[in-house]
Amino acid sequence: MNIYLIGFMGVGKSTVAKELSKKIDYKLIDTDIEIETREGRSISDMFESEGEEYFRGLERELIRELSSEDNLIVSCGGGIIKSDENIKLMKKSGNVILLEASPEIIYSRVKDDESRPLLADNPGIDGIKKLMKEREEAYNKAYTHKVDASKPPVQIVNDIITVTLTLRDEFVNIN
Ligand code: S3P
């Protein structure tokens, strides 16, 4: 079983994933970093030269690969749920934890960050609300458990450990 962290940009997936990897002996993969490393360039660069679909293709390839592995913590790019195939593969191969926070909290975390092409023209709180609304259904379809990401990372990590270990026990019992 893997642990996938999903949620909107700026919700804190990467930070939580790092903290979680200090507590449990799983290998940490951040899909954005993995894709940038393999391509040797930034996500903004990929969006600019090849377009968003090119990047989404790389995300799908990566999820196909990771879903056949075990004991990974996968911190996912916010748009990973735009693909039904990704949702199916993640749910089949692990626990999918949705980190949730309000548009206001997210805005305060992303407003000065220029690394995200979808937020490059500063959409403001209203723009974030709109994109969240568009993605709400897909996030809800994808998660197996959700956690309140407005809490401090240490508490979020404890919540995730509690739920994944419980689920793991259930998984072992059923199988
Ligand atoms: C995206 C989120 C980003 C990154 C890319 C697109 C999205 O990851 O994958 O800029 O569509 O929500 P983070 O959620 O880690 O910022």
Residues whose N, C-alpha, C, O or C-beta is under 5 A from the ligand:
A	BS01	S3P	G7 F8 M9 G10 D32 I43 C76 G77 G78 G79 S115 R116 P117
